[in-house]
Amino acid sequence: MNEDNIRTRLLGVTSLAADYCAVCENASEMEKTEFVDRMLDLLPRIYLEFHDIAADELVTLEEWDYQPDYVDEDYYESIRRHIEAVMGPDDMFLETFEEDMKYSDTPIAASVSESLADLFQPLFNFISVVKDTEGDKLVEAYINCKEDFISYWSQTLCNVLRALNHIKYSV
């Protein structure tokens, strides 16, 4: 894949991440069905883009280890609480991929709002770096977010997607 194609794809990923963050930030203005529909639209596309664009295809001219954290605890909690209010009693779901589940006789509950806020944090950091550097650190910000995707948030995305699918289609 040539450099122009990669940059175009990364700009598309940035736009998709920005859409996700905007939906999370505006969750309190939506009905639950609209919010769930938007998440079911965005989450699979986010997963596919972060899965499909390999970080080793990206060449950076300089090392860049520092990624500022734009989401502090208060902002995270604000996002989580707004989503929790929209989801109401559907906020909790049974988590089957939790590591502690292997050793537990009782089900382990997870939260849609916490899961979505956990996704919000790296995606918001990603788009904020791109915005603050006027796109100069797009590749570096993507690589950092991709590493986090591999390490932890890809599984969170899959788990919450399953829960949202259940909410949407359970009668």
PAZAPA-4460 file (N, C-alpha, C; in steps of 0.05 Angstrom, whole numbers, plus 32768, in hexadecimal, padded with zeros to 4 digits):
% residues 171
    n_x    n_y    n_z   ca_x   ca_y   ca_z    c_x    c_y    c_z   seq   type   mol
   8011   7FE9   8000   8000   8000   8000   8012   8019   8000     1      M     A
   800D   802B   7FEE   801E   8043   7FED   8017   8057   8003     2      N     A
   8029   806A   8006   8027   807E   801C   800D   808E   801A     3      E     A
   8005   8096   8002   7FEC   80A6   7FFF   7FD4   8096   8007     4      D     A
   7FD3   807C   7FFF   7FBC   806B   8007   7FBB   8067   8025     5      N     A
   7FD2   8063   8031   7FD3   805F   804E   7FC9   8078   805C     6      I     A
   7FD3   808F   8054   7FCB   80A9   8060   7FAD   80AD   805D     7      R     A
   7FA2   80A7   8046   7F85   80A9   8041   7F76   8097   8054     8      T     A
   7F7F   807E   8057   7F72   806B   8069   7F73   8075   8086     9      R     A
   7F8B   8080   808E   7F8E   808A   80A9   7F7C   80A2   80AE    10      L     A
   7F78   80B3   809A   7F66   80C9   809D   7F49   80BF   80A1    11      L     A
   7F43   80AA   8092   7F28   809D   8095   7F24   8092   80B1    12      G     A
   7F39   8085   80BC   7F38   807A   80D7   7F35   8091   80EB    13      V     A
   7F43   80A7   80E6   7F40   80BE   80F8   7F24   80C9   80F8    14      T     A
   7F18   80CA   80E1   7EFC   80D4   80DF   7EE9   80C1   80ED    15      S     A
   7EED   80A7   80E9   7EDC   8093   80F6   7EDF   8095   8115    16      L     A
   7EF8   8098   811E   7EFC   809B   813B   7EEF   80B4   8146    17      A     A
   7EF0   80CA   8136   7EE4   80E3   813E   7EC5   80E0   8140    18      A     A
   7EBA   80D1   812D   7E9D   80CC   812D   7E95   80BC   8146    19      D     A
   7EA5   80A8   814D   7EA0   8098   8165   7EA1   80AA   817E    20      Y     A
   7EB5   80BA   8180   7EB8   80CB   8197   7EA1   80DF   8199    21      C     A
   7E99   80EA   8183   7E82   80FD   8182   7E69   80F0   818C    22      A     A
   7E64   80D7   8184   7E4C   80C9   818D   7E4D   80C4   81AB    23      V     A
   7E64   80BD   81B5   7E67   80B8   81D2   7E63   80D3   81E1    24      C     A
   7E6F   80E8   81D7   7E6C   8102   81E4   7E50   810C   81E4    25      E     A
   7E40   8105   81D0   7E24   810E   81CD   7E10   80F9   81D5    26      N     A
   7E18   80E4   81E3   7E07   80CE   81E9   7DEE   80D7   81F8    27      A     A
   7DF1   80EA   820A   7DDB   80F3   821B   7DC4   8100   820A    28      S     A
   7DCA   8108   81F2   7DB6   8114   81E1   7DA8   8100   81CF    29      E     A
   7DAE   80E7   81D2   7DA3   80D2   81C1   7D91   80BF   81D0    30      M     A
   7D7E   80B4   81C2   7D6F   809D   81CD   7D80   8084   81CC    31      E     A
   7D7A   8071   81DC   7D8A   8059   81DD   7D8B   804B   81C2    32      K     A
   7D75   8049   81B4   7D75   803A   819B   7D88   8048   8186    33      T     A
   7D87   8063   8186   7D98   8072   8174   7DB6   806E   817B    34      E     A
   7DBB   806F   8195   7DD7   806C   819E   7DE1   8050   8198    35      F     A
   7DD1   803B   819D   7DD9   8020   8197   7DDD   801C   8179    36      V     A
   7DCC   8027   8169   7DCF   8025   814C   7DE9   8032   8143    37      D     A
   7DEF   804A   814D   7E08   8057   8145   7E20   8047   814D    38      R     A
   7E20   803B   8165   7E36   802B   816E   7E39   8012   815D    39      M     A
   7E22   8005   8156   7E23   7FEE   8145   7E2D   7FF4   8129    40      L     A
   7E2A   800D   8121   7E35   8016   8107   7E53   801B   8109    41      D     A
   7E5B   8029   811E   7E77   8032   8120   7E8B   801C   8129    42      L     A
   7E83   800D   813D   7E96   7FFA   814A   7EA2   7FE5   8136    43      L     A
   7E92   7FD8   8126   7E9E   7FC5   8113   7EB1   7FD2   80FF    44      P     A
   7EAB   7FEA   80F7   7EBC   7FF8   80E4   7ED6   8000   80F1    45      R     A
   7ED5   8009   810A   7EED   8010   8119   7EFE   7FF7   811C    46      I     A
   7EF2   7FE1   8124   7F01   7FC8   8127   7F0F   7FC1   810D    47      Y     A
   7F00   7FC1   80F7   7F0C   7FB9   80DD   7F23   7FCB   80D5    48      L     A
   7F20   7FE5   80D9   7F36   7FF7   80D1   7F4F   7FF3   80E2    49      E     A
   7F4B   7FF0   80FC   7F63   7FEC   810D   7F6F   7FD0   8109    50      F     A
   7F5E   7FBD   8102   7F68   7FA2   80FC   7F77   7FA2   80E1    51      H     A
   7F6C   7FB0   80CE   7F75   7FAE   80B2   7F8F   7FBD   80AC    52      D     A
   7F92   7FD4   80B8   7FAA   7FE5   80B2   7FC0   7FDC   80C5    53      I     A
   7FD4   7FCE   80BA   7FEA   7FC4   80CB   7FFD   7FDA   80D2    54      A     A
   8004   7FDC   80EB   8017   7FF0   80F4   8032   7FED   80E7    55      A     A
   803A   7FD5   80E1   8055   7FD1   80D5   8056   7FDA   80B8    56      D     A
   803F   7FE0   80AC   803E   7FEC   8091   8045   8009   8091    57      E     A
   8043   8015   80A9   8047   8032   80AC   8064   8038   80B2    58      L     A
   806F   804A   80A4   808A   8052   80A8   808B   806E   80B5    59      V     A
   8098   8070   80CB   809B   808A   80D8   80B7   8094   80D5    60      T     A
   80BA   80AD   80D2   80D5   80B9   80CE   80E3   80BE   80E8    61      L     A
   80D4   80C0   80FE   80E0   80C5   8118   80D2   80B5   812D    62      E     A
   80E1   80B0   8142   80D5   80A2   8159   80C3   80B5   8168    63      E     A
   80AD   80AB   8172   809A   80BB   8181   808D   80A9   8196    64      W     A
   8096   80AB   81AE   808C   809A   81C3   8076   80A7   81D4    65      D     A
   8075   80C1   81D4   8063   80CF   81E6   8048   80D3   81D8    66      Y     A
   8033   80CA   81E6   8018   80D0   81DD   800A   80DD   81F5    67      Q     A
   8002   80F6   81F3   7FF4   8102   8209   7FD9   80F5   820F    68      P     A
   7FD1   80F6   8227   7FB7   80EB   822F   7FA3   8102   8231    69      D     A
   7F91   8103   821E   7F7D   8119   821D   7F64   8114   822E    70      Y     A
   7F61   80FB   8236   7F49   80F3   8245   7F51   80EF   8262    71      V     A
   7F4A   8103   8273   7F4F   8100   828F   7F38   80F0   829C    72      D     A
   7F3B   80EA   82B6   7F27   80DA   82C4   7F0B   80E6   82C4    73      E     A
   7F0A   8100   82C7   7EEF   810E   82C7   7EE2   810C   82AC    74      D     A
   7EF1   8110   8297   7EE6   810E   827C   7EDC   80F2   8276    75      Y     A
   7EED   80DE   827D   7EE6   80C2   8279   7ECC   80BC   8288    76      Y     A
   7ECA   80C4   82A1   7EB2   80BF   82B1   7E9A   80CD   82A6    77      E     A
   7E9D   80E5   829B   7E87   80F3   828F   7E7C   80E4   8277    78      S     A
   7E8E   80DA   8266   7E86   80CA   824E   7E78   80B1   8258    79      I     A
   7E84   80A3   826B   7E79   808A   8275   7E5D   808E   8281    80      R     A
   7E5A   80A3   8291   7E40   80A8   829E   7E2A   80AF   8289    81      R     A
   7E31   80BF   8275   7E1D   80C6   8260   7E14   80AD   8251    82      H     A
   7E27   809B   824B   7E1F   8083   823D   7E0F   8071   824F    83      I     A
   7E17   806F   8268   7E09   805F   827C   7DEC   8068   827E    84      E     A
   7DE7   8082   827F   7DCC   808D   8281   7DBC   8086   8269    85      A     A
   7DC8   8087   8251   7DB9   807F   8238   7DB3   8061   8239    86      V     A
   7DC5   8051   8241   7DC1   8034   8240   7DAE   802A   8256    87      M     A
   7DAC   8038   826C   7D9A   8030   8281   7DA0   8014   828B    88      G     A
   7D8B   8004   828F   7D8F   7FE9   8299   7D9E   7FD6   8286    89      P     A
   7DA1   7FDE   826D   7DAF   7FCE   8259   7DCE   7FD4   825A    90      D     A
   7DD7   7FE3   826D   7DF3   7FEA   826F   7E04   7FD1   8277    91      D     A
   7DF9   7FBF   8285   7E09   7FA8   828F   7E05   7F90   827D    92      M     A
   7E1B   7F81   8279   7E1A   7F68   8269   7E2D   7F54   8275    93      F     A
   7E29   7F3B   826F   7E3A   7F26   8279   7E53   7F25   8268    94      L     A
   7E6A   7F25   8275   7E83   7F24   8267   7E8F   7F08   8267    95      E     A
   7E92   7EFC   8250   7E9C   7EE1   824F   7EBA   7EDF   824A    96      T     A
   7EC6   7EF5   8241   7EE3   7EF4   823B   7EF4   7F00   8250    97      F     A
   7EE8   7F07   8267   7EF7   7F11   827E   7F0A   7EFB   8288    98      E     A
   7F23   7F02   828C   7F37   7EEE   8295   7F2E   7EE0   82AF    99      E     A
   7F22   7EEF   82C2   7F19   7EE4   82DB   7F02   7ED0   82D8   100      D     A
   7EF5   7ED1   82C1   7EDE   7EBF   82BC   7EE7   7EA1   82BE   101      M     A
   7EFF   7E9B   82B7   7F09   7E80   82B8   7F08   7E74   82D4   102      K     A
   7F0B   7E86   82E8   7F0D   7E7D   8303   7EF4   7E83   8314   103      Y     A
   7EDF   7E8C   8307   7EC8   7E95   8316   7EB0   7E82   8311   104      S     A
   7EA1   7E7E   8326   7E88   7E6F   8323   7E71   7E81   831D   105      D     A
   7E75   7E9B   8320   7E5F   7EAE   831C   7E66   7EBE   8303   106      T     A
   7E51   7EC7   82F5   7E55   7ED8   82DD   7E63   7EF2   82E5   107      P     A
   7E71   7EFD   82D2   7E7E   7F17   82D6   7E70   7F2B   82C4   108      I     A
   7E67   7F41   82D0   7E59   7F55   82C2   7E6C   7F6A   82B7   109      A     A
   7E66   7F75   82A0   7E75   7F8B   8294   7E61   7FA1   828D   110      A     A
   7E6B   7FB8   8287   7E5B   7FCF   8282   7E5F   7FD9   8266   111      S     A
   7E49   7FDD   8258   7E4A   7FE9   823D   7E57   8004   823E   112      V     A
   7E4E   8015   8251   7E59   8030   8253   7E76   8030   825A   113      S     A
   7E7F   801F   826B   7E9C   801E   8272   7EAC   8014   825A   114      E     A
   7EA2   8000   824C   7EAF   7FF5   8234   7EB2   800B   821F   115      S     A
   7E9C   8019   821A   7E9D   802E   8205   7EAF   8045   820D   116      L     A
   7EAF   804C   8227   7EC1   8061   8231   7EDE   8057   822F   117      A     A
   7EE3   803D   8233   7EFE   8032   822F   7F07   8034   8212   118      D     A
   7EF5   8032   81FF   7EFB   8036   81E3   7EFF   8053   81DC   119      L     A
   7EEF   8064   81E9   7EF0   8080   81E5   7F0C   808C   81EA   120      F     A
   7F17   8083   8200   7F30   808E   8209   7F47   808C   81F4   121      Q     A
   7F4E   8075   81EA   7F64   8074   81D6   7F5C   8081   81BC   122      P     A
   7F42   807F   81B4   7F3A   808C   819B   7F3A   80AA   819D   123      L     A
   7F32   80B5   81B4   7F32   80D2   81B8   7F4F   80DC   81B9   124      F     A
   7F61   80CD   81C6   7F7D   80D4   81C7   7F88   80D4   81AA   125      N     A
   7F81   80C0   819B   7F8A   80BE   817F   7F82   80D7   816F   126      F     A
   7F68   80DD   816F   7F5F   80F4   815F   7F69   810E   8169   127      I     A
   7F6D   8110   8183   7F78   8129   818F   7F94   812E   8187   128      S     A
   7FA5   8119   8186   7FC0   811D   817D   7FC1   8125   8160   129      V     A
   7FB0   8119   814F   7FAF   8120   8133   7FA6   813D   8130   130      V     A
   7F92   8145   813F   7F88   8161   813D   7F9D   8174   8147   131      K     A
   7FA9   816F   815F   7FBD   8181   816A   7FD6   8184   815A   132      D     A
   7FDD   8170   814B   7FF5   8171   813B   7FEF   8177   811D   133      T     A
   7FD6   817F   8119   7FCC   8185   80FD   7FD3   816E   80EA   134      E     A
   7FD1   8156   80F3   7FD6   813F   80E2   7FF2   8136   80E0   135      G     A
   8005   8145   80EB   8022   813E   80E8   8028   8124   80F7   136      D     A
   801A   811E   810C   8020   8105   811B   800A   80F0   8117   137      K     A
   7FFD   80F1   8100   7FE8   80DE   80FA   7FF2   80C1   80FC   138      L     A
   8008   80BB   80EF   8012   80A0   80EE   801A   8097   810B   139      V     A
   8028   80A8   8119   8031   80A1   8134   8019   809C   8147   140      E     A
   8005   80AE   8144   7FED   80AB   8155   7FDE   8092   814F   141      A     A
   7FDD   808B   8135   7FD0   8072   812D   7FDF   805A   8138   142      Y     A
   7FF9   805A   8135   8009   8043   813F   8005   8040   815D   143      I     A
   8004   8055   816C   8000   8054   8189   7FE4   8048   818F   144      N     A
   7FD0   8052   8181   7FB5   8048   8185   7FB2   802B   817C   145      C     A
   7FBF   8024   8167   7FBF   8008   815D   7FCC   7FF5   8171   146      K     A
   7FE1   7FFE   817E   7FEE   7FEE   8193   7FDA   7FE9   81AA   147      E     A
   7FCC   7FFE   81B2   7FB8   7FFC   81C7   7FA1   7FEA   81BE   148      D     A
   7F99   7FEB   81A4   7F85   7FDA   8199   7F8D   7FBD   819C   149      F     A
   7FA5   7FB6   8195   7FAF   7F9B   8197   7FB0   7F92   81B4   150      I     A
   7FBA   7FA4   81C5   7FBE   7F9D   81E1   7FA4   7F99   81F1   151      S     A
   7F90   7FAA   81ED   7F79   7FA7   81FD   7F5E   7FB0   81F1   152      Y     A
   7F5D   7FC5   81E1   7F42   7FCE   81DC   7F34   7FBF   81C5   153      W     A
   7F42   7FAF   81B6   7F34   7F9F   81A1   7F21   7F8B   81AE   154      S     A
   7F2A   7F7E   81C4   7F18   7F6B   81D2   7F01   7F79   81DE   155      Q     A
   7F06   7F91   81EA   7EF0   7FA0   81F6   7EDB   7FA7   81E0   156      T     A
   7EE5   7FB0   81C9   7ED3   7FB6   81B3   7EC1   7F9E   81AB   157      L     A
   7ECE   7F87   81A8   7EBF   7F6F   81A1   7EAA   7F68   81B6   158      C     A
   7EB2   7F6A   81CF   7E9F   7F63   81E5   7E87   7F76   81E6   159      N     A
   7E8C   7F90   81E4   7E76   7FA3   81E6   7E65   7FA2   81CC   160      V     A
   7E71   7F9C   81B6   7E61   7F98   819D   7E4D   7F82   81A0   161      L     A
   7E56   7F6C   81AC   7E44   7F55   81B1   7E2D   7F5E   81C3   162      R     A
   7E33   7F6D   81D8   7E1E   7F76   81EB   7E0A   7F89   81DC   163      A     A
   7E15   7F9C   81CD   7E03   7FAE   81BE   7DF2   7FA0   81A9   164      L     A
   7DFD   7F8C   819C   7DEE   7F7C   818A   7DD7   7F6E   8198   165      N     A
   7DDC   7F64   81B0   7DC7   7F57   81C0   7DB1   7F6B   81C7   166      H     A
   7DB9   7F83   81CF   7DA5   7F98   81D6   7D94   7F9E   81BE   167      I     A
   7DA1   7FA1   81A7   7D93   7FA9   818E   7D7F   7F93   8185   168      K     A
   7D87   7F7A   8187   7D77   7F65   817A   7D69   7F52   818E   169      Y     A
   7D6B   7F57   81A8   7D5C   7F46   81BA   7D40   7F51   81BD   170      S     A
   7D2D   7F40   81BE   7D11   7F49   81C0   7D06   7F44   81DB   171      V     A
***
